[in-house]
Amino acid sequence: MLKRITRTLCTIMLITCMLLISTGSAQAASDERMLDGSYLTRDEESIGYATPVTRGVDLLTGYSKCVRRGPGQIYVGGTTIAAHEVENVRVGVAVERAKEGDTAWEFYDGWQKGNHNTNRASISKSLEVEGGYYYRVRSLHSANEDVSSSFTDGIFIEKP
């Protein structure tokens, strides 16, 4: 009987703690505006990591990167890393932008790179862009048949 009461009390305490932790996190995250999964920030840089591949054996990880270099200038890129040397490893990068109040991101620029018989592919560029927009990078990562994606938060770029 005492074991049953102890287990019940522990279960109630565990559920209460989980509810308090999840409520606190939700309140903190709601302070920034989000557009299609990306927070709109005034940070200097943002890095987004690939979502895990559930049944993949070739793709290890990938990431997207967006860095503010100054008014009207950004540095963007993506990298794919395979778990071992593979026949084909690729990264496709798309730069998107949105203004404050927009309901969707619009395509701005994009490119891709593929390598054979290696474990990584990476590509980056410096771009001169129009100020007054938030910019983010979305990347598609593949190693042989394994595919995943990543994206950054939006970074506001001032007008030159």
C-alpha positions in Angstrom: 0.0 0.0 0.0 2.8 2.4 0.9 4.6 1.7 -2.4 1.4 2.5 -4.4 1.0 5.8 -2.6 4.7 6.7 -3.1 4.4 5.8 -6.9 1.2 7.9 -7.2 2.8 10.9 -5.5 6.0 10.6 -7.7 3.8 10.4 -10.8 1.8 13.5 -9.8 5.0 15.5 -9.1 6.6 14.4 -12.4 3.6 15.5 -14.4 3.4 18.8 -12.5 7.1 19.5 -13.2 6.7 18.7 -16.9 3.8 21.1 -17.2 5.6 23.9 -15.4 8.7 23.5 -17.6 6.8 23.3 -20.9 4.7 26.4 -20.0 7.8 28.4 -19.1 9.4 27.6 -22.4 6.4 28.5 -24.4 6.1 31.9 -22.8 9.8 32.8 -23.5 9.6 31.7 -27.1 6.5 33.8 -27.9 8.4 37.1 -27.5 9.9 37.0 -31.0 7.9 37.0 -34.2 8.2 33.8 -36.3 7.6 33.3 -40.0 7.4 29.7 -41.4 9.6 28.3 -38.6 12.2 31.0 -38.5 12.4 33.7 -35.9 12.8 37.3 -37.2 15.9 38.6 -35.4 18.4 41.4 -35.4 21.3 38.9 -34.6 24.6 39.1 -36.4 24.4 35.5 -37.6 22.2 32.4 -37.6 23.0 28.7 -38.1 20.4 26.1 -38.7 21.1 22.3 -38.4 19.6 19.5 -40.4 16.8 17.5 -39.0 17.8 13.9 -38.3 17.3 11.2 -40.9 15.4 8.4 -39.3 16.6 5.4 -41.5 19.6 6.9 -43.1 23.1 5.4 -42.9 25.0 7.8 -45.2 24.0 11.4 -44.1 25.6 12.5 -40.9 24.6 16.2 -40.7 24.2 19.4 -42.5 23.8 23.1 -41.8 22.8 26.4 -43.2 24.5 29.7 -42.3 23.5 33.4 -42.7 25.8 36.2 -41.5 25.3 40.0 -41.6 28.4 41.6 -43.0 27.1 45.2 -42.8 24.3 47.3 -44.4 23.2 45.6 -47.6 25.7 42.7 -47.3 25.4 39.1 -46.2 27.5 35.9 -46.2 25.4 32.8 -46.8 26.1 29.1 -47.4 25.4 25.5 -46.6 27.4 22.3 -45.8 26.5 18.6 -46.0 28.6 16.1 -44.2 28.3 12.3 -44.8 29.0 9.7 -42.2 31.6 8.2 -44.4 32.9 8.5 -48.0 29.9 8.2 -50.4 29.4 8.2 -54.1 27.4 11.4 -54.2 27.1 14.2 -51.6 25.2 17.4 -52.4 24.0 20.7 -50.9 21.5 23.0 -52.4 21.2 26.5 -50.9 18.3 28.9 -51.3 18.3 32.5 -49.9 14.9 33.9 -49.0 13.7 37.3 -47.8 10.7 38.8 -46.1 9.7 42.3 -44.9 8.2 42.9 -41.5 4.5 42.0 -41.7 4.9 39.5 -44.7 3.1 36.2 -44.4 5.6 34.1 -46.4 9.3 34.1 -47.5 10.1 34.9 -51.1 12.9 33.3 -53.1 15.9 35.7 -53.6 18.8 33.5 -54.9 20.0 29.9 -55.0 22.7 27.5 -56.1 23.9 23.9 -55.5 27.1 21.9 -55.4 27.8 18.2 -55.6 30.9 16.1 -55.0 31.7 12.5 -55.8 33.5 9.9 -53.7 34.0 12.1 -50.7 32.2 12.9 -47.4 31.3 16.5 -47.7 30.0 19.3 -50.0 30.0 23.0 -49.1 29.3 26.2 -50.8 29.1 29.8 -49.7 28.8 33.3 -51.2 28.9 36.9 -50.2 25.9 38.8 -51.5 25.0 42.5 -51.9 21.3 42.6 -51.0 18.5 45.2 -50.7 18.2 46.5 -47.1 15.0 46.6 -45.1 14.4 42.9 -45.4 15.0 39.8 -43.2 17.1 37.2 -45.0 17.3 33.5 -44.2 19.0 30.5 -45.8 17.4 27.1 -46.5 19.6 24.1 -47.5 18.8 20.7 -48.8 21.3 18.0 -47.9 21.8 14.6 -49.5 24.3 11.8 -49.2 23.5 9.1 -51.7 19.8 8.4 -51.0 19.6 10.0 -47.6 18.0 13.5 -47.6 17.4 16.2 -45.0 17.1 20.0 -44.8 18.0 22.9 -42.6 17.2 26.6 -42.3 18.3 29.6 -40.4 16.4 32.3 -38.5 15.8 35.5 -40.4 18.4 38.2 -40.0 17.4 41.9 -40.5 19.7 43.7 -43.0 19.8 47.5 -42.9 19.8 49.7 -45.9 23.2 50.8 -47.1 
